[in-house]
Amino acid sequence: YELEKPNVPMTLVYGENDTFQPDADWFKKMELSAEIVPNFGHNLYSDEKIISKVCFDLLQKVTKAAV
């Protein structure tokens, strides 16, 4: 339901079957894109592989910024 794009770097991640993800018009209006994970729903963050991937991606951003 956000109406303004936050002024921070971000990666939006949604499960392919997540009925709560915004529609394509919202992404276009906000000038954002999302990483869509196949075969997952709204609870994708409860999966160990997804948690590991998100943590790894964050760690890469932090270590790249520190160098």
PQR file with spaces between the fields and no chain letter, atoms N, CA, C, O and H, PARSE charges and radii, in Angstrom:
ATOM       1  N    TYR     1       0.804   -1.209    0.000 -0.4000 1.5000
ATOM       2  CA   TYR     1       0.000    0.000    0.000 -0.0000 2.0000
ATOM       3  C    TYR     1       0.846    1.273    0.000  0.5500 1.7000
ATOM       4  O    TYR     1       0.312    2.374    0.130 -0.5500 1.4000
ATOM       5  N    GLU     2       2.144    1.125   -0.143 -0.4000 1.5000
ATOM       6  CA   GLU     2       3.023    2.290   -0.154 -0.0000 2.0000
ATOM       7  C    GLU     2       2.715    3.172   -1.364  0.5500 1.7000
ATOM       8  O    GLU     2       2.436    2.673   -2.454 -0.5500 1.4000
ATOM       9  H    GLU     2       2.578    0.230   -0.249  0.4000 1.0000
ATOM      10  N    LEU     3       2.768    4.476   -1.158 -0.4000 1.5000
ATOM      11  CA   LEU     3       2.485    5.423   -2.225 -0.0000 2.0000
ATOM      12  C    LEU     3       3.724    6.203   -2.650  0.5500 1.7000
ATOM      13  O    LEU     3       3.718    6.863   -3.689 -0.5500 1.4000
ATOM      14  H    LEU     3       2.994    4.881   -0.272  0.4000 1.0000
ATOM      15  N    GLU     4       4.796    6.129   -1.840 -0.4000 1.5000
ATOM      16  CA   GLU     4       6.040    6.800   -2.155 -0.0000 2.0000
ATOM      17  C    GLU     4       7.185    5.806   -2.092  0.5500 1.7000
ATOM      18  O    GLU     4       7.237    4.934   -1.225 -0.5500 1.4000
ATOM      19  H    GLU     4       4.801    5.593   -0.996  0.4000 1.0000
ATOM      20  N    LYS     5       8.100    5.964   -3.036 -0.4000 1.5000
ATOM      21  CA   LYS     5       9.267    5.088   -3.076 -0.0000 2.0000
ATOM      22  C    LYS     5      10.243    5.513   -1.978  0.5500 1.7000
ATOM      23  O    LYS     5      10.643    6.676   -1.937 -0.5500 1.4000
ATOM      24  H    LYS     5       8.058    6.672   -3.741  0.4000 1.0000
ATOM      25  N    PRO     6      10.631    4.610   -1.098 -0.5600 1.5000
ATOM      26  CA   PRO     6      11.624    4.957   -0.072  0.2800 2.0000
ATOM      27  C    PRO     6      12.950    5.351   -0.715  0.5500 1.7000
ATOM      28  O    PRO     6      13.336    4.792   -1.742 -0.5500 1.4000
ATOM      29  N    ASN     7      13.629    6.290   -0.126 -0.4000 1.5000
ATOM      30  CA   ASN     7      14.887    6.782   -0.676 -0.0000 2.0000
ATOM      31  C    ASN     7      16.067    6.008   -0.081  0.5500 1.7000
ATOM      32  O    ASN     7      16.968    6.592    0.522 -0.5500 1.4000
ATOM      33  H    ASN     7      13.315    6.744    0.708  0.4000 1.0000
ATOM      34  N    VAL     8      16.043    4.707   -0.259 -0.4000 1.5000
ATOM      35  CA   VAL     8      17.102    3.824    0.220 -0.0000 2.0000
ATOM      36  C    VAL     8      17.321    2.719   -0.811  0.5500 1.7000
ATOM      37  O    VAL     8      16.390    2.345   -1.524 -0.5500 1.4000
ATOM      38  H    VAL     8      15.311    4.233   -0.748  0.4000 1.0000
ATOM      39  N    PRO     9      18.536    2.196   -0.896 -0.5600 1.5000
ATOM      40  CA   PRO     9      18.747    1.053   -1.781  0.2800 2.0000
ATOM      41  C    PRO     9      17.980   -0.152   -1.244  0.5500 1.7000
ATOM      42  O    PRO     9      17.951   -0.387   -0.036 -0.5500 1.4000
ATOM      43  N    MET    10      17.369   -0.901   -2.127 -0.4000 1.5000
ATOM      44  CA   MET    10      16.606   -2.061   -1.665 -0.0000 2.0000
ATOM      45  C    MET    10      16.479   -3.110   -2.755  0.5500 1.7000
ATOM      46  O    MET    10      16.583   -2.827   -3.949 -0.5500 1.4000
ATOM      47  H    MET    10      17.392   -0.710   -3.108  0.4000 1.0000
ATOM      48  N    THR    11      16.255   -4.305   -2.304 -0.4000 1.5000
ATOM      49  CA   THR    11      15.913   -5.411   -3.184 -0.0000 2.0000
ATOM      50  C    THR    11      14.633   -6.010   -2.641  0.5500 1.7000
ATOM      51  O    THR    11      14.579   -6.449   -1.492 -0.5500 1.4000
ATOM      52  H    THR    11      16.171   -4.534   -1.334  0.4000 1.0000
ATOM      53  N    LEU    12      13.616   -6.026   -3.462 -0.4000 1.5000
ATOM      54  CA   LEU    12      12.339   -6.616   -3.056 -0.0000 2.0000
ATOM      55  C    LEU    12      12.326   -8.072   -3.507  0.5500 1.7000
ATOM      56  O    LEU    12      12.625   -8.372   -4.663 -0.5500 1.4000
ATOM      57  H    LEU    12      13.661   -5.670   -4.396  0.4000 1.0000
ATOM      58  N    VAL    13      11.984   -8.961   -2.604 -0.4000 1.5000
ATOM      59  CA   VAL    13      11.973  -10.393   -2.895 -0.0000 2.0000
ATOM      60  C    VAL    13      10.599  -10.938   -2.533  0.5500 1.7000
ATOM      61  O    VAL    13      10.123  -10.762   -1.412 -0.5500 1.4000
ATOM      62  H    VAL    13      11.741   -8.717   -1.665  0.4000 1.0000
ATOM      63  N    TYR    14       9.975  -11.598   -3.492 -0.4000 1.5000
ATOM      64  CA   TYR    14       8.652  -12.183   -3.288 -0.0000 2.0000
ATOM      65  C    TYR    14       8.639  -13.611   -3.799  0.5500 1.7000
ATOM      66  O    TYR    14       9.337  -13.946   -4.756 -0.5500 1.4000
ATOM      67  H    TYR    14      10.362  -11.741   -4.403  0.4000 1.0000
ATOM      68  N    GLY    15       7.849  -14.440   -3.161 -0.4000 1.5000
ATOM      69  CA   GLY    15       7.603  -15.770   -3.681 -0.0000 2.0000
ATOM      70  C    GLY    15       6.669  -15.663   -4.879  0.5500 1.7000
ATOM      71  O    GLY    15       5.755  -14.839   -4.893 -0.5500 1.4000
ATOM      72  H    GLY    15       7.283  -14.167   -2.383  0.4000 1.0000
ATOM      73  N    GLU    16       6.900  -16.484   -5.861 -0.4000 1.5000
ATOM      74  CA   GLU    16       6.094  -16.485   -7.078 -0.0000 2.0000
ATOM      75  C    GLU    16       4.591  -16.607   -6.779  0.5500 1.7000
ATOM      76  O    GLU    16       3.764  -16.014   -7.472 -0.5500 1.4000
ATOM      77  H    GLU    16       7.643  -17.153   -5.849  0.4000 1.0000
ATOM      78  N    ASN    17       4.256  -17.368   -5.759 -0.4000 1.5000
ATOM      79  CA   ASN    17       2.849  -17.621   -5.424 -0.0000 2.0000
ATOM      80  C    ASN    17       2.339  -16.749   -4.275  0.5500 1.7000
ATOM      81  O    ASN    17       1.307  -17.054   -3.675 -0.5500 1.4000
ATOM      82  H    ASN    17       4.928  -17.850   -5.197  0.4000 1.0000
ATOM      83  N    ASP    18       3.050  -15.679   -3.970 -0.4000 1.5000
ATOM      84  CA   ASP    18       2.659  -14.787   -2.877 -0.0000 2.0000
ATOM      85  C    ASP    18       1.490  -13.913   -3.325  0.5500 1.7000
ATOM      86  O    ASP    18       1.648  -13.051   -4.190 -0.5500 1.4000
ATOM      87  H    ASP    18       3.888  -15.431   -4.457  0.4000 1.0000
ATOM      88  N    THR    19       0.336  -14.134   -2.742 -0.4000 1.5000
ATOM      89  CA   THR    19      -0.851  -13.358   -3.121 -0.0000 2.0000
ATOM      90  C    THR    19      -0.801  -11.938   -2.567  0.5500 1.7000
ATOM      91  O    THR    19      -1.648  -11.114   -2.911 -0.5500 1.4000
ATOM      92  H    THR    19       0.208  -14.834   -2.039  0.4000 1.0000
ATOM      93  N    PHE    20       0.179  -11.640   -1.713 -0.4000 1.5000
ATOM      94  CA   PHE    20       0.298  -10.316   -1.124 -0.0000 2.0000
ATOM      95  C    PHE    20       1.284   -9.411   -1.875  0.5500 1.7000
ATOM      96  O    PHE    20       1.436   -8.243   -1.518 -0.5500 1.4000
ATOM      97  H    PHE    20       0.867  -12.310   -1.434  0.4000 1.0000
ATOM      98  N    GLN    21       1.946   -9.927   -2.897 -0.4000 1.5000
ATOM      99  CA   GLN    21       2.904   -9.086   -3.609 -0.0000 2.0000
ATOM     100  C    GLN    21       2.161   -8.029   -4.429  0.5500 1.7000
ATOM     101  O    GLN    21       1.062   -8.279   -4.923 -0.5500 1.4000
ATOM     102  H    GLN    21       1.822  -10.876   -3.187  0.4000 1.0000
ATOM     103  N    PRO    22       2.766   -6.854   -4.569 -0.5600 1.5000
ATOM     104  CA   PRO    22       2.124   -5.801   -5.358  0.2800 2.0000
ATOM     105  C    PRO    22       1.980   -6.209   -6.824  0.5500 1.7000
ATOM     106  O    PRO    22       2.699   -7.077   -7.319 -0.5500 1.4000
ATOM     107  N    ASP    23       1.033   -5.562   -7.505 -0.4000 1.5000
ATOM     108  CA   ASP    23       0.853   -5.883   -8.919 -0.0000 2.0000
ATOM     109  C    ASP    23       1.864   -5.120   -9.775  0.5500 1.7000
ATOM     110  O    ASP    23       2.571   -4.240   -9.284 -0.5500 1.4000
ATOM     111  H    ASP    23       0.449   -4.857   -7.103  0.4000 1.0000
ATOM     112  N    ALA    24       1.922   -5.465  -11.045 -0.4000 1.5000
ATOM     113  CA   ALA    24       2.896   -4.882  -11.973 -0.0000 2.0000
ATOM     114  C    ALA    24       2.758   -3.369  -12.075  0.5500 1.7000
ATOM     115  O    ALA    24       3.763   -2.676  -12.236 -0.5500 1.4000
ATOM     116  H    ALA    24       1.348   -6.180  -11.445  0.4000 1.0000
ATOM     117  N    ASP    25       1.544   -2.838  -11.985 -0.4000 1.5000
ATOM     118  CA   ASP    25       1.345   -1.387  -12.056 -0.0000 2.0000
ATOM     119  C    ASP    25       2.031   -0.675  -10.894  0.5500 1.7000
ATOM     120  O    ASP    25       2.604    0.399  -11.074 -0.5500 1.4000
ATOM     121  H    ASP    25       0.728   -3.400  -11.853  0.4000 1.0000
ATOM     122  N    TRP    26       1.975   -1.270   -9.705 -0.4000 1.5000
ATOM     123  CA   TRP    26       2.620   -0.663   -8.540 -0.0000 2.0000
ATOM     124  C    TRP    26       4.127   -0.589   -8.746  0.5500 1.7000
ATOM     125  O    TRP    26       4.745    0.442   -8.484 -0.5500 1.4000
ATOM     126  H    TRP    26       1.510   -2.143   -9.558  0.4000 1.0000
ATOM     127  N    PHE    27       4.722   -1.692   -9.221 -0.4000 1.5000
ATOM     128  CA   PHE    27       6.164   -1.702   -9.458 -0.0000 2.0000
ATOM     129  C    PHE    27       6.548   -0.644  -10.484  0.5500 1.7000
ATOM     130  O    PHE    27       7.554    0.046  -10.320 -0.5500 1.4000
ATOM     131  H    PHE    27       4.220   -2.530   -9.434  0.4000 1.0000
ATOM     132  N    LYS    28       5.761   -0.517  -11.529 -0.4000 1.5000
ATOM     133  CA   LYS    28       6.039    0.475  -12.561 -0.0000 2.0000
ATOM     134  C    LYS    28       5.920    1.894  -12.002  0.5500 1.7000
ATOM     135  O    LYS    28       6.787    2.733  -12.247 -0.5500 1.4000
ATOM     136  H    LYS    28       4.944   -1.078  -11.662  0.4000 1.0000
ATOM     137  N    LYS    29       4.859    2.161  -11.260 -0.4000 1.5000
ATOM     138  CA   LYS    29       4.639    3.482  -10.674 -0.0000 2.0000
ATOM     139  C    LYS    29       5.770    3.852   -9.713  0.5500 1.7000
ATOM     140  O    LYS    29       6.215    5.000   -9.691 -0.5500 1.4000
ATOM     141  H    LYS    29       4.154    1.479  -11.061  0.4000 1.0000
ATOM     142  N    MET    30       6.228    2.899   -8.932 -0.4000 1.5000
ATOM     143  CA   MET    30       7.276    3.145   -7.948 -0.0000 2.0000
ATOM     144  C    MET    30       8.679    3.083   -8.560  0.5500 1.7000
ATOM     145  O    MET    30       9.664    3.385   -7.887 -0.5500 1.4000
ATOM     146  H    MET    30       5.866    1.967   -8.950  0.4000 1.0000
ATOM     147  N    GLU    31       8.767    2.695   -9.823 -0.4000 1.5000
ATOM     148  CA   GLU    31      10.049    2.523  -10.514 -0.0000 2.0000
ATOM     149  C    GLU    31      10.945    1.539   -9.772  0.5500 1.7000
ATOM     150  O    GLU    31      12.123    1.797   -9.525 -0.5500 1.4000
ATOM     151  H    GLU    31       7.967    2.450  -10.370  0.4000 1.0000
ATOM     152  N    LEU    32      10.347    0.408   -9.427 -0.4000 1.5000
ATOM     153  CA   LEU    32      11.041   -0.655   -8.705 -0.0000 2.0000
ATOM     154  C    LEU    32      10.869   -1.971   -9.456  0.5500 1.7000
ATOM     155  O    LEU    32       9.975   -2.119  -10.289 -0.5500 1.4000
ATOM     156  H    LEU    32       9.390    0.198   -9.628  0.4000 1.0000
ATOM     157  N    SER    33      11.726   -2.901   -9.148 -0.4000 1.5000
ATOM     158  CA   SER    33      11.569   -4.259   -9.651 -0.0000 2.0000
ATOM     159  C    SER    33      11.689   -5.200   -8.463  0.5500 1.7000
ATOM     160  O    SER    33      12.054   -4.795   -7.359 -0.5500 1.4000
ATOM     161  H    SER    33      12.452   -2.781   -8.471  0.4000 1.0000
ATOM     162  N    ALA    34      11.379   -6.444   -8.710 -0.4000 1.5000
ATOM     163  CA   ALA    34      11.434   -7.428   -7.633 -0.0000 2.0000
ATOM     164  C    ALA    34      12.125   -8.690   -8.117  0.5500 1.7000
ATOM     165  O    ALA    34      12.099   -9.025   -9.301 -0.5500 1.4000
ATOM     166  H    ALA    34      11.083   -6.773   -9.606  0.4000 1.0000
ATOM     167  N    GLU    35      12.732   -9.365   -7.188 -0.4000 1.5000
ATOM     168  CA   GLU    35      13.262  -10.694   -7.448 -0.0000 2.0000
ATOM     169  C    GLU    35      12.150  -11.661   -7.062  0.5500 1.7000
ATOM     170  O    GLU    35      11.739  -11.709   -5.903 -0.5500 1.4000
ATOM     171  H    GLU    35      12.754   -9.093   -6.226  0.4000 1.0000
ATOM     172  N    ILE    36      11.669  -12.422   -8.025 -0.4000 1.5000
ATOM     173  CA   ILE    36      10.579  -13.369   -7.792 -0.0000 2.0000
ATOM     174  C    ILE    36      11.171  -14.773   -7.686  0.5500 1.7000
ATOM     175  O    ILE    36      11.828  -15.256   -8.608 -0.5500 1.4000
ATOM     176  H    ILE    36      12.004  -12.382   -8.967  0.4000 1.0000
ATOM     177  N    VAL    37      10.929  -15.409   -6.558 -0.4000 1.5000
ATOM     178  CA   VAL    37      11.478  -16.745   -6.303 -0.0000 2.0000
ATOM     179  C    VAL    37      10.420  -17.782   -6.683  0.5500 1.7000
ATOM     180  O    VAL    37       9.338  -17.807   -6.096 -0.5500 1.4000
ATOM     181  H    VAL    37      10.396  -15.016   -5.809  0.4000 1.0000
ATOM     182  N    PRO    38      10.728  -18.636   -7.665 -0.5600 1.5000
ATOM     183  CA   PRO    38       9.755  -19.641   -8.113  0.2800 2.0000
ATOM     184  C    PRO    38       9.365  -20.627   -7.014  0.5500 1.7000
ATOM     185  O    PRO    38      10.159  -20.942   -6.128 -0.5500 1.4000
ATOM     186  N    ASN    39       8.139  -21.097   -7.093 -0.4000 1.5000
ATOM     187  CA   ASN    39       7.621  -22.167   -6.235 -0.0000 2.0000
ATOM     188  C    ASN    39       7.526  -21.808   -4.754  0.5500 1.7000
ATOM     189  O    ASN    39       7.509  -22.702   -3.908 -0.5500 1.4000
ATOM     190  H    ASN    39       7.494  -20.841   -7.813  0.4000 1.0000
ATOM     191  N    PHE    40       7.465  -20.527   -4.428 -0.4000 1.5000
ATOM     192  CA   PHE    40       7.306  -20.104   -3.049 -0.0000 2.0000
ATOM     193  C    PHE    40       6.111  -19.172   -2.927  0.5500 1.7000
ATOM     194  O    PHE    40       5.696  -18.528   -3.891 -0.5500 1.4000
ATOM     195  H    PHE    40       7.478  -19.800   -5.116  0.4000 1.0000
ATOM     196  N    GLY    41       5.579  -19.120   -1.732 -0.4000 1.5000
ATOM     197  CA   GLY    41       4.487  -18.212   -1.428 -0.0000 2.0000
ATOM     198  C    GLY    41       4.950  -17.135   -0.461  0.5500 1.7000
ATOM     199  O    GLY    41       6.121  -16.754   -0.449 -0.5500 1.4000
ATOM     200  H    GLY    41       5.917  -19.643   -0.949  0.4000 1.0000
ATOM     201  N    HIS    42       4.026  -16.655    0.340 -0.4000 1.5000
ATOM     202  CA   HIS    42       4.282  -15.558    1.266 -0.0000 2.0000
ATOM     203  C    HIS    42       5.296  -15.928    2.356  0.5500 1.7000
ATOM     204  O    HIS    42       5.956  -15.046    2.905 -0.5500 1.4000
ATOM     205  H    HIS    42       3.075  -16.964    0.330  0.4000 1.0000
ATOM     206  N    ASN    43       5.423  -17.198    2.668 -0.4000 1.5000
ATOM     207  CA   ASN    43       6.308  -17.636    3.759 -0.0000 2.0000
ATOM     208  C    ASN    43       7.699  -18.037    3.277  0.5500 1.7000
ATOM     209  O    ASN    43       8.366  -18.840    3.929 -0.5500 1.4000
ATOM     210  H    ASN    43       4.887  -17.914    2.222  0.4000 1.0000
ATOM     211  N    LEU    44       8.146  -17.492    2.150 -0.4000 1.5000
ATOM     212  CA   LEU    44       9.436  -17.913    1.610 -0.0000 2.0000
ATOM     213  C    LEU    44      10.586  -17.669    2.576  0.5500 1.7000
ATOM     214  O    LEU    44      11.585  -18.386    2.524 -0.5500 1.4000
ATOM     215  H    LEU    44       7.604  -16.840    1.620  0.4000 1.0000
ATOM     216  N    TYR    45      10.478  -16.676    3.459 -0.4000 1.5000
ATOM     217  CA   TYR    45      11.574  -16.385    4.393 -0.0000 2.0000
ATOM     218  C    TYR    45      11.712  -17.426    5.495  0.5500 1.7000
ATOM     219  O    TYR    45      12.654  -17.363    6.284 -0.5500 1.4000
ATOM     220  H    TYR    45       9.666  -16.093    3.501  0.4000 1.0000
ATOM     221  N    SER    46      10.808  -18.365    5.561 -0.4000 1.5000
ATOM     222  CA   SER    46      10.950  -19.445    6.538 -0.0000 2.0000
ATOM     223  C    SER    46      11.797  -20.592    5.980  0.5500 1.7000
ATOM     224  O    SER    46      12.094  -21.553    6.690 -0.5500 1.4000
ATOM     225  H    SER    46      10.043  -18.416    4.919  0.4000 1.0000
ATOM     226  N    ASP    47      12.177  -20.487    4.720 -0.4000 1.5000
ATOM     227  CA   ASP    47      12.999  -21.522    4.094 -0.0000 2.0000
ATOM     228  C    ASP    47      14.489  -21.205    4.292  0.5500 1.7000
ATOM     229  O    ASP    47      14.936  -20.088    4.034 -0.5500 1.4000
ATOM     230  H    ASP    47      11.935  -19.706    4.144  0.4000 1.0000
ATOM     231  N    GLU    48      15.228  -22.185    4.744 -0.4000 1.5000
ATOM     232  CA   GLU    48      16.647  -22.031    5.036 -0.0000 2.0000
ATOM     233  C    GLU    48      17.458  -21.525    3.838  0.5500 1.7000
ATOM     234  O    GLU    48      18.355  -20.699    4.006 -0.5500 1.4000
ATOM     235  H    GLU    48      14.865  -23.093    4.954  0.4000 1.0000
ATOM     236  N    LYS    49      17.152  -22.011    2.639 -0.4000 1.5000
ATOM     237  CA   LYS    49      17.893  -21.600    1.444 -0.0000 2.0000
ATOM     238  C    LYS    49      17.640  -20.123    1.122  0.5500 1.7000
ATOM     239  O    LYS    49      18.556  -19.412    0.711 -0.5500 1.4000
ATOM     240  H    LYS    49      16.423  -22.682    2.502  0.4000 1.0000
ATOM     241  N    ILE    50      16.418  -19.671    1.305 -0.4000 1.5000
ATOM     242  CA   ILE    50      16.081  -18.276    1.037 -0.0000 2.0000
ATOM     243  C    ILE    50      16.759  -17.373    2.061  0.5500 1.7000
ATOM     244  O    ILE    50      17.316  -16.336    1.704 -0.5500 1.4000
ATOM     245  H    ILE    50      15.673  -20.249    1.639  0.4000 1.0000
ATOM     246  N    ILE    51      16.713  -17.763    3.330 -0.4000 1.5000
ATOM     247  CA   ILE    51      17.375  -16.984    4.381 -0.0000 2.0000
ATOM     248  C    ILE    51      18.870  -16.869    4.085  0.5500 1.7000
ATOM     249  O    ILE    51      19.450  -15.791    4.216 -0.5500 1.4000
ATOM     250  H    ILE    51      16.260  -18.607    3.620  0.4000 1.0000
ATOM     251  N    SER    52      19.486  -17.967    3.691 -0.4000 1.5000
ATOM     252  CA   SER    52      20.916  -17.956    3.377 -0.0000 2.0000
ATOM     253  C    SER    52      21.220  -17.031    2.203  0.5500 1.7000
ATOM     254  O    SER    52      22.197  -16.284    2.238 -0.5500 1.4000
ATOM     255  H    SER    52      19.015  -18.843    3.585  0.4000 1.0000
ATOM     256  N    LYS    53      20.399  -17.076    1.180 -0.4000 1.5000
ATOM     257  CA   LYS    53      20.612  -16.230    0.007 -0.0000 2.0000
ATOM     258  C    LYS    53      20.483  -14.751    0.365  0.5500 1.7000
ATOM     259  O    LYS    53      21.317  -13.943   -0.044 -0.5500 1.4000
ATOM     260  H    LYS    53      19.604  -17.682    1.151  0.4000 1.0000
ATOM     261  N    VAL    54      19.461  -14.393    1.114 -0.4000 1.5000
ATOM     262  CA   VAL    54      19.266  -12.994    1.513 -0.0000 2.0000
ATOM     263  C    VAL    54      20.446  -12.519    2.355  0.5500 1.7000
ATOM     264  O    VAL    54      20.958  -11.421    2.139 -0.5500 1.4000
ATOM     265  H    VAL    54      18.784  -15.049    1.446  0.4000 1.0000
ATOM     266  N    CYS    55      20.875  -13.330    3.301 -0.4000 1.5000
ATOM     267  CA   CYS    55      22.015  -12.967    4.147 -0.0000 2.0000
ATOM     268  C    CYS    55      23.290  -12.831    3.314  0.5500 1.7000
ATOM     269  O    CYS    55      24.063  -11.893    3.509 -0.5500 1.4000
ATOM     270  H    CYS    55      20.459  -14.222    3.476  0.4000 1.0000
ATOM     271  N    PHE    56      23.506  -13.748    2.403 -0.4000 1.5000
ATOM     272  CA   PHE    56      24.686  -13.690    1.542 -0.0000 2.0000
ATOM     273  C    PHE    56      24.676  -12.425    0.690  0.5500 1.7000
ATOM     274  O    PHE    56      25.700  -11.755    0.565 -0.5500 1.4000
ATOM     275  H    PHE    56      22.878  -14.510    2.244  0.4000 1.0000
ATOM     276  N    ASP    57      23.526  -12.094    0.104 -0.4000 1.5000
ATOM     277  CA   ASP    57      23.418  -10.879   -0.716 -0.0000 2.0000
ATOM     278  C    ASP    57      23.706   -9.632    0.106  0.5500 1.7000
ATOM     279  O    ASP    57      24.400   -8.728   -0.359 -0.5500 1.4000
ATOM     280  H    ASP    57      22.694  -12.639    0.205  0.4000 1.0000
ATOM     281  N    LEU    58      23.176   -9.577    1.324 -0.4000 1.5000
ATOM     282  CA   LEU    58      23.436   -8.431    2.202 -0.0000 2.0000
ATOM     283  C    LEU    58      24.918   -8.349    2.571  0.5500 1.7000
ATOM     284  O    LEU    58      25.505   -7.267    2.581 -0.5500 1.4000
ATOM     285  H    LEU    58      22.612  -10.311    1.701  0.4000 1.0000
ATOM     286  N    LEU    59      25.509   -9.490    2.870 -0.4000 1.5000
ATOM     287  CA   LEU    59      26.921   -9.525    3.231 -0.0000 2.0000
ATOM     288  C    LEU    59      27.791   -9.043    2.072  0.5500 1.7000
ATOM     289  O    LEU    59      28.765   -8.321    2.284 -0.5500 1.4000
ATOM     290  H    LEU    59      25.033  -10.369    2.862  0.4000 1.0000
ATOM     291  N    GLN    60      27.448   -9.434    0.869 -0.4000 1.5000
ATOM     292  CA   GLN    60      28.210   -8.983   -0.301 -0.0000 2.0000
ATOM     293  C    GLN    60      28.131   -7.466   -0.441  0.5500 1.7000
ATOM     294  O    GLN    60      29.140   -6.824   -0.735 -0.5500 1.4000
ATOM     295  H    GLN    60      26.656  -10.021    0.697  0.4000 1.0000
ATOM     296  N    LYS    61      26.960   -6.888   -0.238 -0.4000 1.5000
ATOM     297  CA   LYS    61      26.812   -5.432   -0.343 -0.0000 2.0000
ATOM     298  C    LYS    61      27.644   -4.724    0.720  0.5500 1.7000
ATOM     299  O    LYS    61      28.284   -3.712    0.434 -0.5500 1.4000
ATOM     300  H    LYS    61      26.141   -7.410    0.000  0.4000 1.0000
ATOM     301  N    VAL    62      27.639   -5.242    1.930 -0.4000 1.5000
ATOM     302  CA   VAL    62      28.371   -4.619    3.026 -0.0000 2.0000
ATOM     303  C    VAL    62      29.881   -4.711    2.795  0.5500 1.7000
ATOM     304  O    VAL    62      30.604   -3.730    2.969 -0.5500 1.4000
ATOM     305  H    VAL    62      27.119   -6.064    2.163  0.4000 1.0000
ATOM     306  N    THR    63      30.342   -5.878    2.407 -0.4000 1.5000
ATOM     307  CA   THR    63      31.781   -6.048    2.217 -0.0000 2.0000
ATOM     308  C    THR    63      32.262   -5.294    0.986  0.5500 1.7000
ATOM     309  O    THR    63      33.388   -4.796    0.973 -0.5500 1.4000
ATOM     310  H    THR    63      29.755   -6.675    2.265  0.4000 1.0000
ATOM     311  N    LYS    64      31.441   -5.200   -0.040 -0.4000 1.5000
ATOM     312  CA   LYS    64      31.816   -4.443   -1.232 -0.0000 2.0000
ATOM     313  C    LYS    64      31.918   -2.956   -0.896  0.5500 1.7000
ATOM     314  O    LYS    64      32.818   -2.272   -1.383 -0.5500 1.4000
ATOM     315  H    LYS    64      30.526   -5.604   -0.030  0.4000 1.0000
ATOM     316  N    ALA    65      31.012   -2.458   -0.076 -0.4000 1.5000
ATOM     317  CA   ALA    65      31.026   -1.050    0.330 -0.0000 2.0000
ATOM     318  C    ALA    65      32.225   -0.733    1.212  0.5500 1.7000
ATOM     319  O    ALA    65      32.722    0.394    1.200 -0.5500 1.4000
ATOM     320  H    ALA    65      30.281   -3.014    0.320  0.4000 1.0000
ATOM     321  N    ALA    66      32.698   -1.718    1.979 -0.4000 1.5000
ATOM     322  CA   ALA    66      33.806   -1.494    2.906 -0.0000 2.0000
ATOM     323  C    ALA    66      35.158   -1.467    2.194  0.5500 1.7000
ATOM     324  O    ALA    66      36.127   -0.916    2.716 -0.5500 1.4000
ATOM     325  H    ALA    66      32.295   -2.633    1.989  0.4000 1.0000
ATOM     326  N    VAL    67      35.221   -2.051    1.024 -0.4000 1.5000
ATOM     327  CA   VAL    67      36.505   -2.146    0.292 -0.0000 2.0000
ATOM     328  C    VAL    67      36.814   -0.881   -0.445  0.5500 1.7000
ATOM     329  O    VAL    67      37.847   -0.790   -1.108 -0.5500 1.4000
ATOM     330  H    VAL    67      34.434   -2.499    0.600  0.4000 1.0000
